[in-house]
Amino acid sequence: MKIEITREPDETVIAELGVKEWPIWECGESEFPWHYDQTEVCYVLEGQGTVTPDSGEPVEISAGDLVRYPAGMDCRWSVKQPVRKHYAFE
């Protein structure tokens, strides 16, 4: 399972997806396991962290990233700077 990242997507992409209407999730500096029941797409507003799939390479995320996490993925989050992101499920 692979995490897909678009760094600094064009504003037209953000508008077409309706990102600014999505709910917001926030998390302080921490480490925790996570399981994605559904495919999630998020747009990182603030912060920085590393997401490491159980069966893959670590992926660095930071403000300005549009990220897609696949359904069924187990991973470990390591939040280095508090994260604030819009998110939606597909």
C-alpha positions as CSV (number, residue, x, y, z in Angstrom):
1,M,0.0,0.0,0.0
2,K,1.3,3.3,-1.0
3,I,0.8,6.9,0.3
4,E,0.4,9.4,-2.6
5,I,1.6,12.9,-2.1
6,T,1.2,16.0,-4.2
7,R,3.4,18.8,-2.9
8,E,2.0,22.3,-3.2
9,P,-1.0,21.4,-5.5
10,D,-2.3,24.2,-7.7
11,E,-5.2,26.2,-6.2
12,T,-7.5,25.0,-8.9
13,V,-7.0,21.4,-7.7
14,I,-7.9,22.5,-4.1
15,A,-11.0,24.3,-5.4
16,E,-12.1,21.4,-7.6
17,L,-11.9,19.0,-4.7
18,G,-13.7,21.4,-2.4
19,V,-11.0,21.1,0.2
20,K,-11.9,24.2,2.1
21,E,-15.3,22.6,2.9
22,W,-13.8,19.5,4.4
23,P,-13.7,19.0,8.2
24,I,-10.5,19.8,10.1
25,W,-8.4,17.4,12.2
26,E,-5.7,18.6,14.6
27,C,-3.0,16.7,16.5
28,G,-0.2,17.8,18.8
29,E,3.3,16.3,18.8
30,S,2.9,12.6,19.4
31,E,3.5,9.1,18.1
32,F,0.7,6.6,17.6
33,P,-0.4,3.6,15.4
34,W,-3.3,4.2,13.0
35,H,-5.5,2.1,10.7
36,Y,-7.3,3.5,7.6
37,D,-10.7,1.8,7.2
38,Q,-11.4,4.0,4.2
39,T,-9.3,5.9,1.7
40,E,-8.6,9.3,3.1
41,V,-7.5,12.4,1.2
42,C,-6.2,15.3,3.3
43,Y,-4.6,18.7,2.7
44,V,-2.1,19.7,5.4
45,L,-2.5,23.3,6.6
46,E,0.1,23.3,9.3
47,G,2.7,21.1,10.8
48,Q,5.1,18.3,10.0
49,G,5.3,14.6,10.6
50,T,6.3,11.1,9.3
51,V,3.8,8.4,8.4
52,T,5.3,4.9,8.1
53,P,3.2,2.2,6.6
54,D,3.6,-1.2,8.3
55,S,4.7,-2.6,4.9
56,G,6.4,0.4,3.3
57,E,8.8,3.3,3.5
58,P,8.4,6.3,5.8
59,V,6.7,9.4,4.1
60,E,7.3,12.9,5.3
61,I,4.3,15.2,5.2
62,S,4.2,18.9,5.8
63,A,2.1,22.0,5.3
64,G,1.0,22.4,1.7
65,D,0.8,18.6,0.9
66,L,-2.2,16.9,-0.6
67,V,-2.1,13.3,0.7
68,R,-4.0,10.1,-0.1
69,Y,-3.9,7.2,2.3
70,P,-5.2,3.9,1.0
71,A,-8.1,2.0,2.7
72,G,-6.8,-0.9,4.7
73,M,-3.4,0.6,5.5
74,D,-1.9,0.2,9.0
75,C,0.8,2.7,9.8
76,R,2.6,4.7,12.5
77,W,2.3,8.5,12.8
78,S,5.1,10.5,14.3
79,V,3.9,14.1,14.6
80,K,7.0,16.4,14.9
81,Q,5.2,19.7,14.7
82,P,1.4,20.0,15.5
83,V,-0.6,19.1,12.5
84,R,-3.8,20.7,11.3
85,K,-5.4,19.3,8.1
86,H,-8.6,19.2,6.1
87,Y,-9.7,15.6,5.4
88,A,-12.3,13.7,3.4
89,F,-13.1,10.0,2.8
90,E,-13.5,8.6,-0.6
